[in-house]
Amino acid sequence: MGHELEQYRQVVRDEWTSADTVAAWARWHPKIAAQQVNMREALIQHARLEPGMRVLDLACGTGDPALEIARMIGPHGRVTATDLSPQMLENAERTRLRRESPTWTSSQWMPRICSSVGRALIV
Ligand SMILES: C[S@@+](CC[C@H](N)C(=O)[O-])C[C@H]1O[C@@H](n2cnc3c(N)ncnc32)[C@H](O)[C@@H]1O
């Protein structure tokens, strides 16, 4: 089981760090983001976000909905966005700059922050 699990992890890592996958997500991100607008709104509503909260977005990919949340929780809040793929995080940062979204924290590996956030979400 341990070996199979490690093999599976490697497949996931290879998939999400491959140049083709990263380029495809960068290319299609605007369309995907537009298609998912209703789902994001529902998710954000359920999360009952409030200004000043600390929010963790696991596996943030190209940055949605983390960037939207950063705007909603305001300058005293903090979004920490994590993803296993450094290339996807680079795409997310490019999206952030393009949208002029507030600063956030992004991290490739899951830091020890679970106990310090008010909401955690994964899409
Ligand atoms: C569907 S994509 C993007 C999701 C993003 N929230 C969105 O809606 O655009 C999924 C992301 O999950 C990341 N991912 C997959 N498995 C992961 C894991 N075990 N830990 C961290 N990130 C992971 C991938 O690198 C990829 O960027």
The ligand as a Tripos MOL2 file, in Angstrom:
@<TRIPOS>MOLECULE
LIG
   27    29     1     0     0
SMALL
NO_CHARGES

@<TRIPOS>ATOM
      1 C1         -7.9590   21.7250  -10.6660 C.3       1 LIG1
      2 S1         -6.4230   22.5220  -10.3420 S.3       1 LIG1
      3 C2         -6.7870   24.1090   -9.7480 C.3       1 LIG1
      4 C3         -7.7280   24.2950   -8.6360 C.3       1 LIG1
      5 C4         -8.0530   25.7400   -8.3610 C.3       1 LIG1
      6 N1         -8.5920   25.8580   -7.0480 N.3       1 LIG1
      7 C5         -9.0290   26.2750   -9.3740 C.2       1 LIG1
      8 O1        -10.2410   26.1810   -9.1410 O.co2     1 LIG1
      9 O2         -8.5970   26.7750  -10.4150 O.co2     1 LIG1
     10 C6         -5.8590   21.5710   -9.0410 C.3       1 LIG1
     11 C7         -4.5330   22.0150   -8.4040 C.3       1 LIG1
     12 O3         -4.3050   21.1410   -7.3240 O.3       1 LIG1
     13 C8         -2.9090   20.9620   -7.1590 C.3       1 LIG1
     14 N2         -2.7400   19.7440   -6.3870 N.ar      1 LIG1
     15 C9         -3.1260   18.4900   -6.7080 C.ar      1 LIG1
     16 N3         -2.8430   17.6450   -5.7090 N.ar      1 LIG1
     17 C10        -2.2680   18.3800   -4.7100 C.ar      1 LIG1
     18 C11        -1.7600   18.0810   -3.4230 C.ar      1 LIG1
     19 N4         -1.7840   16.8330   -2.9440 N.pl3     1 LIG1
     20 N5         -1.2490   19.0690   -2.6710 N.ar      1 LIG1
     21 C12        -1.2140   20.3400   -3.1340 C.ar      1 LIG1
     22 N6         -1.6660   20.7000   -4.3640 N.ar      1 LIG1
     23 C13        -2.2000   19.7280   -5.1360 C.ar      1 LIG1
     24 C14        -2.3960   20.9210   -8.5840 C.3       1 LIG1
     25 O4         -1.0120   21.2290   -8.6770 O.3       1 LIG1
     26 C15        -3.2890   21.9310   -9.2760 C.3       1 LIG1
     27 O5         -2.6910   23.1980   -9.3600 O.3       1 LIG1
@<TRIPOS>BOND
     1     1     2 1
     2     2     3 1
     3     2    10 1
     4     3     4 1
     5     4     5 1
     6     5     6 1
     7     5     7 1
     8     7     8 2
     9     7     9 1
    10    10    11 1
    11    11    12 1
    12    11    26 1
    13    12    13 1
    14    13    14 1
    15    13    24 1
    16    14    15 ar
    17    14    23 ar
    18    15    16 ar
    19    16    17 ar
    20    17    18 ar
    21    17    23 ar
    22    18    19 1
    23    18    20 ar
    24    20    21 ar
    25    21    22 ar
    26    22    23 ar
    27    24    25 1
    28    24    26 1
    29    26    27 1
@<TRIPOS>SUBSTRUCTURE
     1 LIG1         1 GROUP 0 **** ****
